[in-house]
Amino acid sequence: MPEAMKVSVLNGIHEVVTEERAVPEPGPREVLIRVGAVGTCGSDVHYYEHGRIGDHVVRAPLVLGHEPSGVVVARGAEARTLDIGTRVAIEPGVPCSVCAQCKAGRYNLCPDMRFFGTPPIDGAFCEYVVLREDFAHPVPDSISDEAAGLLEPLSVGVWACRKGGVGPGSRVLITGAGPIGLVAAQTARAFGASEVVVTDVNAQRLAVASELGATGTVDVSAQTLADSGFEPDVLLECSGVPAAAGQGIRQVGRAGRVVLVGMGGDEIPLPLAHVQSCELELTGTFRYANTWPTAIALAGTGEILLDRLITHRFGLDEVERALTVAARDPAVIKPVVLPQVARA
């Protein structure tokens, strides 16, 4: 094993550098993973542009990246479940496992969660990471290294569909055709939804939504959602845009369910009379819990196409380009960083 590795570090707003650090040593129940691919997320971009997300503030150099996959290359003395050479998808949030939320099965709400790329916990824009072995999930050969990293956003889609009670015959509206909206749309169809309508202002992304199984799309830059006439029984709000959330909620039919997935403004316009008169159920989501087996099964059998979301690839020295490419190219869906690949 090498003693040193390359790491991409966020030193401050709009300041990313590549430096050398020691390869971490796995603890007793941990494994050392050589990182193969890492998806970039809107939260990574937000930290780069603003240095904070809500109460999470970058106060010291931070390694971003929480959508990784890799290969187990070493393990701690008490790690037993994963063989050296096992390809894994990394679940990037490790809870305490002893608090009330963890014991209730809601470990995504653990107050002591250590989540990759969230201050002060370093993420995976580097060559090697250590992880508790039970959060490294083996993946089949049918899932590529790049797609294995995207099991993280797919888990967001799985969790959203579970929270919304999506099942056979559901009529689902998804506001926002970004990566989360696109995996949510595919997941809803895989869960049995009969109609899945996706909205956005980007015609290219809406075309991808149709390609991936959406039964309808609405370009809300050219047509109002109200004029579409679609009345869903589930809304998965994936845009994080307050106006989109308010408009989407107004479309939901009686006894429908609203799941707020996208993170945008601190407040949204809530059509309270509609919520009350239709007895809508409204909930938020925060990451996911116990989703990886389902996500792996869906991607491994080809029901969900994760590789189709990848539009750009960058090396570890190009992380800043990966974080800013969406501002330059409207065709961007998911940029991926490949720490082991030298790129120009």
N, C-alpha and C positions, 0 to 999 in steps of 0.2 A: 504494500500500500504506500502511496506517496505521503509525504509528511505535510505538504502544503497544497492548497487549492486556490483557484481563482474565485473571487466573490464580487458581485455587483452591489454597490452600496449607495443608498440614498443618504447623502450628507446634509441635505437641506432642500428647500424648494428649488426645483429646476437644476439640481446638482447631483448627478450620478457619476460615480467613479468606479473603476475596476481595481481591486487590490488583492493582495495575497494574504491568506490566513491559514492557520493550522487546520488540517483535516480533523474534525471532531471525533472523540472517542465515544463509542456507544456505552451507555450505562448497563447495569446488569440485565434489565429486561428490554433493552433497546437493540435496534439493528442499525447498521451503517448502510446508507443507500447511495449509490452513484446515480445522480440525477440525470435522467435522459431527456426530459421535456418539461416545460413549465408554461402553462397558459397565462396570458396577461388578463387582468380583470379591471373593471372600471374603478374599483377601490385602489388598486395600485396606481392608476393614473391620478386619482384624486389626491393621494398622499404626495405624489410627485408635484402636482400643481399647487396644492394648498397646505401641505404639511400636517394635515389633520383630517379626521372624519369624526364629527361630533366630539365626544370626550376623549377620543383616542388621538393623542398629539405626538408627533415625532419630535422628541427632545434630544435624541442622540442618534448617531449613524445607525441606519436600519437597512436590513436586507429584505426586499419585497418578494412577492411571489408565493401564492398559496394554491396553485393548481398543478402539482408536480406528479411525475411518475419516475420510476427508475428501477434499479436492480440491486438486490441485497448483496453486499460484498463482505460484510463482517457482522458479527453479532456478539452481544454481551454474554456473560457467563451463565445467566439464567434464561436467556432467550432460546426457545425450543421449537417454535411452531413454523419457522421459515428457514428453508435451506439456503445456503449460499448459491447465488445465481438465479433466485426466484425473481421474476418480473412482478412489480407491485405498483398499484396506484396508492398514493399517499392521502389519507384522510388528515387534513392539516390542522385539526383542532383536537387537542388532547385534554380532556377534562380531569378533574381531581378524583372522580369516581366514588367519593365518600359523602358529598353534600346531599341535601334533600332533593335537589333537582336531578342529580345523577342517579340517586337511588330510585327515583320515580320514573326513570327511563328518559327523562328530558335533559340529557347531558349537554345538548346545545345551549341550554340556559344556565350552565354551570358558571357561577360568579368567578371562579378561579381558572377558567378556560385559558389554555396557552395555545393561541392560534397563530399559525405561520403568517409573517408579514404584517402583524398588528402590534403596534408599539406596546411593550419593548421587546417582543419576540421576533427574532429573525426568521425570514422565510427561505425560499428555495431558489432564488436567482444565484446559484452557486453550484459547484461541482459535486459536493457531498452534503448530506444531511443525516442527522440521527433522529430516530423516531421510536416511540414505544411500539413493540412488535405487533400488538393487536390492532394498531391503526394503520398498518401496512397491509393492503389487501391484494392477494395474488390475482393476476389477470390472465385470461386465456390467450393463446396465440392469435385468436381472431380479433383481438383489440390491439391496435398499433400503440407504440410508445406515446405518440402525440395524443391519440384519443384517450389513452389511460389517464393522462393528466386532466382531460376534460370531463372525467367522471365526477370531478368536484362541482362544476356548474350543473351537470346533469343531476346531481344529488339535490341541488336547489329546486330543479324542476320536479323531481320525484316528491320532494317534501311539500311543494306547493300544491301538487295534485292531490296528495293525501289530505292536506289541510282543507282543500276544497271539496273533498268527497267525490272526486271525479271517478266515474265508473261507466259501465255499459249504458249507452243511450244519452249520456250527458251532452248538453249544448254549452260549449265553452267559448268565452270571449277572452282573448289575450291582447292586452294593450302593450305594445312595444315589441318590435321584431329584432331586438339585439340578441346576443348569445343566449341569455336566460329565456327570453320569449320564444326563441327558436327551439330550445331543448324542452321547454314547457309544452309547446305545441305538439312536438313529437311524443312526449310522455302522455299527454292527454289522449292522443289517438291510440297509443299502446295500451292505455288503461280502459279503452273501450268507448271513448267519446264518439258520438255519431256526427257531431258538427264542431269544428274548431275554426273560429274566425279570428284572424290576426290583424291588428291595426298598426300603422306606423306612418311616418312622413317620407320614408326612404323607399322609393319604388324598387330598388335593387334588392333590398332586404325582404320586401314583401314577395318578390319573385322567388327568393330562396324558401320563404315560408310555404309557398304553394308547392314548390318542388319537394319539400320535406313532409307534405301530407296535410297541410291546412286545407280545409274545404272551402274557405273563402278568405278574402283579404279586403281591407278598407284603407285606402290612402287618405288619411284625415287632413292632408294638405289640400285635397281636391274635393272631398265629400265629408259632410258631417257624419259622425257616428249615428246620430239620431235618424238621419235619412236612410241609413242602411236597412232599417227595419228588423235587425237581428235582435232577438230577445233571449239572452243566455240564461241558464240557471246557475252558471258558475262564471265569475270574473276572476282571472289571474292578472293582476295589475303589475306588469313587469317593466314599465317605462321609468318609474320614479318621477314622472311629471305630474304635478298636482292637478292641472287642468284635465289631463287624460284620465286620472283617477276619478275625478268628479263626474266626467262625462260617461265613463264606463259604468259607474255605480248606477246612474240613471237608467241604463239599459237593462239591468238585471231584473228578471221577472219575479213573481211572487214566491216567497219562501226560498229565494236564491241565496247563494253564498259568495262572498267577496273575500278574496285573499290578496293582501297587499304584500307584494314581493319586492318590487323595485324601491331603491332608497334614493329619495330626492330631497324635496323641501321638508322642513320640520312639520308643516301643516298641509292639509288638503281641504278643498271645499267639500263639505259633506252634505249631500241633499237629504237632510234629516227626515223631511216629510215622506220621501220615497222609501227610505230605510224603514221607517216605522210602519207606514201603511202596507208595505209589502213584507214586513217581518223578515228583513234580510239579516243574515248572519255575517258579521264582518270580523276578520282576524288578520293579524300580522304574521309574518314569518321571520325567523332569525336562524340563518344557516340551515341545519338539518340534523337528524339523529337516526341512526340505524337504517340508512338509505343505501349504503354501498353494495350490499348483496343484490338488491333490485337493480341498481344502476349498472352493475357489471353484467347481470343477466340480460338486460335490455340491449346494451351495447354489444355484448358478445354474440348475441343471436342475430344482430343486424336490424332489430326493430327500431333502434335509434342510430342515426348516422352522425357520428361526432366528427369524423375526418372532413366532412363536407363543410364544417364551420370554419376550418382553418384557412385563412387567406394570406397570411404573411409569416415568414420564419426569420429569426434573428439569432446571432451568436451571443455569447455572454458579454462580449465587449460592445454589443449593440442594444443593450437594454433601454437606453434613453430613446433610441429610435423606435423600439417596440412600444414604448409608452406614449409616443407622440404621433405615431403613424395615422391614427384615426382622424387627427385634425387635418391631415393632408390628403387623405384618400377616402372618399365616401363609400367605397366598396369594401372597406374593412369590416370583418365580422370578429375574427379571433386571431390576433397575433400570438405566436408561440416562440418561446426562447429555448434554444437547444444548447445547454451548457457544455456538452462534450464536442460540439462541432465548431470548428473555426470557420468564420464567414467573413467575406470582404466587407 
